[in-house]
Amino acid sequence: MSARNYKSRICFVPMCRTGLNRNVGETKPNLFKAPNDPKRLEQWNRAIPRVDKEICSDDVVCELHFLEDDVI
């Protein structure tokens, strides 16, 4: 599910620069909204190595952190 209409446009994954200033003409990776389902959200929290906070359903993750087969 694309996250194009969500307020957070910066990828939640640590050290990822997606959503920050990019060079003119550079392709922007797609952003995907974190799931609303609590069990799936917990899976995302375990998969994303971030210690300062947990991902919530308002956050987004860019396509660079998914396998090609994961994206429909």
C-alpha distances in whole Angstrom, upper triangle without the diagonal:
4,7,9,11,11,15,15,14,16,15,16,17,21,23,20,21,17,17,21,23,23,26,26,25,23,19,16,14,10,9,6,6,9,9,11,13,16,17,14,14,17,16,14,18,20,18,18,22,22,25,25,23,20,16,15,12,12,12,10,11,11,11,15,15,13,15,15,15,12,9,9
4,6,8,9,12,12,11,13,13,14,16,20,21,18,18,14,14,18,20,20,23,23,21,19,16,13,11,7,6,5,6,10,11,13,16,19,20,16,16,19,18,16,19,21,19,18,22,22,25,25,22,20,16,15,13,12,12,9,10,10,10,14,14,13,16,15,16,13,10,11
4,6,5,9,9,8,11,11,12,15,18,20,16,16,13,12,16,18,19,22,22,21,19,16,13,11,8,5,5,5,8,11,12,16,18,20,16,15,19,19,16,18,21,19,18,21,20,23,22,20,18,14,13,11,9,9,7,9,9,11,14,15,15,18,18,19,16,13,14
4,6,8,9,8,11,12,14,17,20,21,17,17,13,11,15,17,17,20,19,19,17,15,12,11,8,7,8,8,12,14,16,19,22,23,20,19,22,22,19,21,24,22,21,24,23,26,25,22,21,17,16,14,12,11,9,11,11,13,16,17,17,20,19,21,18,15,16
4,7,9,9,12,14,16,19,22,23,20,19,16,13,16,18,19,22,22,22,21,18,15,15,12,10,10,9,13,15,15,19,21,24,21,19,23,23,20,22,25,24,22,25,24,27,25,23,21,18,16,13,11,12,11,14,14,16,19,20,20,23,23,24,21,18,19
4,6,7,10,12,13,16,19,21,18,17,15,12,15,18,19,22,23,23,21,19,16,15,12,10,10,8,11,13,13,17,19,21,19,17,20,21,18,19,23,22,20,22,21,23,22,19,18,14,12,10,7,8,8,12,13,16,18,19,19,23,23,24,21,19,20
4,6,9,12,13,16,18,20,17,17,14,11,14,16,18,22,22,23,22,20,16,16,14,12,12,10,13,15,16,19,21,23,21,18,21,23,19,20,23,23,20,22,20,22,20,18,17,14,13,12,8,9,9,13,14,17,20,20,21,25,25,27,24,22,23
4,6,8,9,13,15,16,14,13,11,9,11,14,16,20,21,22,20,19,15,14,13,10,11,9,11,14,15,19,19,22,19,17,19,20,17,17,21,20,17,19,17,19,17,15,15,12,11,11,7,6,7,10,11,15,17,17,19,22,23,25,22,20,22
4,7,9,12,14,15,12,11,8,5,8,11,13,16,17,18,16,15,11,11,10,7,10,10,12,16,17,21,22,23,21,18,21,21,18,18,21,20,17,19,18,20,19,17,17,14,14,13,10,8,7,9,9,13,14,15,17,20,21,23,20,18,20
4,6,9,10,11,8,8,6,4,7,10,12,16,17,18,16,15,11,11,11,8,11,11,12,16,18,21,22,23,20,18,20,20,16,17,19,18,15,16,15,17,16,15,15,12,13,14,11,8,7,8,8,12,13,13,16,19,20,23,20,19,21
4,6,8,9,6,7,6,6,9,12,13,17,19,19,16,15,11,10,10,7,9,10,10,14,17,19,20,21,18,15,17,17,13,14,16,14,11,13,12,15,15,14,13,11,12,13,11,8,5,5,6,9,10,10,12,16,17,20,17,16,19
4,6,9,8,10,9,10,12,15,17,20,23,23,20,19,15,13,13,10,10,10,9,13,15,18,17,18,16,13,14,14,11,11,13,12,8,10,9,12,11,10,9,7,10,11,10,6,6,6,8,12,12,10,13,17,19,21,18,18,20
4,6,6,9,9,11,13,16,17,20,23,23,20,19,16,13,14,11,12,12,12,15,18,19,19,19,16,14,15,14,10,10,12,10,6,8,7,11,11,11,11,9,12,14,14,10,9,7,8,11,10,8,11,15,17,19,17,17,20
4,6,9,10,12,13,16,17,20,23,24,21,20,18,16,17,15,16,16,15,18,21,22,21,22,20,17,17,17,13,12,13,12,8,7,6,9,10,11,12,11,15,17,16,13,12,10,12,14,12,11,14,18,20,23,20,21,24
4,6,9,12,11,14,15,17,21,22,18,18,16,15,17,16,17,18,18,21,24,26,25,25,23,20,21,20,17,16,17,15,11,11,10,13,13,14,15,15,18,20,19,15,14,12,12,14,12,12,16,18,21,23,22,22,25
4,6,9,9,12,12,15,18,19,15,15,13,11,13,12,14,16,16,19,22,24,24,24,22,19,20,19,16,16,17,15,12,12,12,15,15,15,16,14,17,18,17,14,12,9,9,11,9,9,13,16,18,21,19,19,22
4,6,6,8,8,12,15,16,13,13,11,10,13,12,15,17,18,21,24,26,27,27,24,22,23,22,19,19,21,18,15,16,15,18,17,18,18,17,19,20,18,15,13,11,10,12,11,12,15,18,20,23,21,20,23
4,6,8,8,11,14,14,11,10,7,7,9,9,12,14,15,19,22,24,25,26,23,21,22,22,18,19,21,18,15,17,16,19,19,18,18,16,18,18,16,13,10,9,7,9,9,11,14,17,17,20,19,17,20
4,7,8,12,13,14,12,11,8,9,10,9,12,13,15,19,22,24,25,27,24,21,23,23,19,20,22,20,17,19,18,21,19,19,19,16,17,17,15,12,10,10,9,12,12,14,16,20,20,23,21,19,21
4,6,10,12,14,12,13,10,11,13,13,16,17,19,22,25,28,28,29,27,24,26,26,22,22,24,22,19,20,18,21,19,19,20,18,20,20,17,15,13,13,12,15,14,16,19,22,23,26,24,22,25
4,7,9,12,10,12,10,13,15,15,19,20,22,26,28,31,32,33,30,28,30,29,25,26,28,26,22,23,22,24,23,23,24,22,23,24,21,18,17,16,15,17,17,19,22,24,25,28,26,24,27
4,6,8,7,9,8,11,14,15,19,21,23,26,29,32,33,34,31,28,31,30,26,27,29,26,23,24,23,26,25,25,26,24,25,25,23,20,17,17,14,16,15,18,20,23,23,26,25,23,25
4,6,5,9,10,13,16,18,22,24,26,30,33,35,36,37,34,32,34,33,29,30,32,29,26,27,27,29,29,29,30,27,29,29,26,24,21,20,17,18,17,20,23,25,24,28,27,25,27
4,6,9,10,14,17,19,22,25,28,31,34,36,38,39,35,34,36,35,31,32,34,31,29,30,29,32,31,31,32,29,31,30,27,25,22,22,19,20,19,23,25,26,25,29,28,26,27
4,6,9,12,15,18,21,24,27,30,33,36,37,38,35,33,36,34,31,32,34,31,29,30,30,33,33,32,32,30,31,30,28,25,22,21,18,18,18,22,23,24,23,26,26,23,25
4,6,9,13,15,19,22,24,28,31,33,35,35,32,30,33,31,28,29,31,28,25,27,27,30,30,30,29,27,28,28,25,23,20,18,15,15,14,18,20,21,20,24,23,21,23
4,6,9,12,16,19,22,25,28,30,32,32,29,28,30,28,25,27,29,25,24,25,26,29,29,28,28,25,26,25,23,21,17,16,12,12,12,16,17,18,17,20,20,17,19
4,6,9,13,16,18,21,24,27,29,29,26,24,27,26,22,24,26,23,21,23,23,26,26,25,24,22,22,22,20,17,14,13,9,10,10,14,15,17,16,19,18,16,17
4,6,10,13,16,19,22,24,26,26,22,21,24,22,19,21,23,19,18,20,21,24,24,23,22,19,20,19,18,15,12,10,6,6,7,10,11,13,13,16,15,12,14
4,7,10,13,16,19,21,23,23,20,19,22,20,17,20,22,19,17,20,21,24,24,23,21,18,18,17,16,13,10,9,6,5,8,11,11,13,12,15,13,10,12
4,7,10,13,15,18,20,21,17,16,19,18,14,17,19,17,15,18,18,21,21,19,18,14,15,13,12,10,6,6,4,6,9,10,11,14,14,16,13,11,13
4,6,9,12,14,16,17,14,13,16,15,12,15,17,15,14,17,17,21,21,18,16,12,12,10,10,8,5,5,6,7,10,10,10,13,14,15,12,10,11
4,6,9,12,14,15,12,11,14,14,11,13,16,15,14,17,17,20,19,17,14,10,9,7,7,6,4,7,9,11,14,13,13,16,17,17,14,13,14
4,7,9,10,12,9,7,10,10,8,10,13,12,11,15,15,17,17,14,11,8,7,5,7,6,6,7,10,12,14,13,13,16,17,18,14,14,15
4,5,8,9,6,6,9,10,8,11,13,13,14,17,17,19,20,16,13,10,8,6,9,9,9,11,13,15,17,15,14,17,19,18,14,14,15
4,6,9,8,7,10,12,11,13,15,16,16,19,19,21,21,17,14,11,8,5,9,10,12,14,17,18,21,19,18,21,22,21,18,18,18
4,6,5,6,9,10,11,12,14,15,17,20,20,21,22,18,14,12,10,8,12,13,14,16,19,20,22,20,18,21,22,21,18,18,19
4,6,5,6,9,10,10,12,14,15,18,18,19,19,16,12,11,9,9,13,14,15,17,20,21,23,20,20,22,24,23,19,21,22
4,5,5,7,9,10,11,13,15,17,18,19,20,17,14,13,12,12,16,16,17,17,20,21,23,19,18,20,23,21,18,20,21
4,5,5,6,9,10,11,13,16,17,18,20,17,13,11,11,10,14,14,14,14,17,17,19,16,15,17,19,18,14,16,17
4,5,5,6,9,10,11,14,14,16,16,13,9,7,7,7,11,11,12,12,15,17,18,15,15,18,20,20,16,17,19
4,5,5,6,9,10,12,13,14,15,13,9,9,9,11,14,13,14,14,18,19,20,16,16,19,22,21,18,19,21
4,5,5,6,9,12,13,15,17,15,11,10,12,12,16,14,14,13,16,17,18,14,13,15,18,18,14,17,19
4,5,5,6,10,11,13,15,12,9,7,9,10,13,11,11,10,13,14,15,11,11,14,17,17,13,15,18
4,5,5,8,8,10,12,9,6,6,9,11,13,11,12,12,15,16,17,13,14,17,20,20,17,19,21
4,6,7,9,10,13,12,9,10,12,15,17,15,15,14,17,18,17,14,14,16,20,20,17,19,22
4,6,9,12,14,13,11,10,13,15,17,14,14,12,14,14,14,10,11,13,16,17,14,16,20
4,6,9,11,10,9,8,12,14,15,12,12,10,12,13,13,9,11,14,17,18,16,17,21
4,7,10,10,9,10,14,17,18,15,15,13,15,16,15,12,14,17,20,21,19,21,24
4,6,6,7,9,12,15,16,13,14,13,15,17,16,14,16,19,23,24,21,22,26
4,6,7,10,14,17,18,15,17,16,19,21,20,17,20,23,26,28,25,26,29
4,7,10,13,16,16,14,16,16,19,22,21,19,22,25,28,29,26,27,30
4,7,9,13,13,11,14,14,18,21,21,18,20,24,27,28,25,25,28
4,6,10,11,10,12,13,16,19,19,17,18,22,25,25,22,23,25
4,7,8,6,9,10,13,16,17,14,16,19,22,23,19,19,22
4,5,6,9,11,15,17,19,17,18,21,23,24,20,20,22
4,6,8,11,14,16,19,17,17,21,22,22,19,18,20
4,7,10,13,16,19,17,18,22,23,24,20,19,21
4,7,10,13,15,14,15,19,21,22,18,18,20
4,7,10,12,11,12,16,17,19,15,14,17
4,7,8,7,9,13,14,16,13,12,15
4,5,6,8,11,12,15,12,11,14
4,5,5,8,8,11,9,8,11
4,6,8,9,12,11,10,14
4,7,9,12,10,10,14
4,6,8,6,7,11
4,5,5,7,11
4,5,6,8
4,6,7
4,6
4
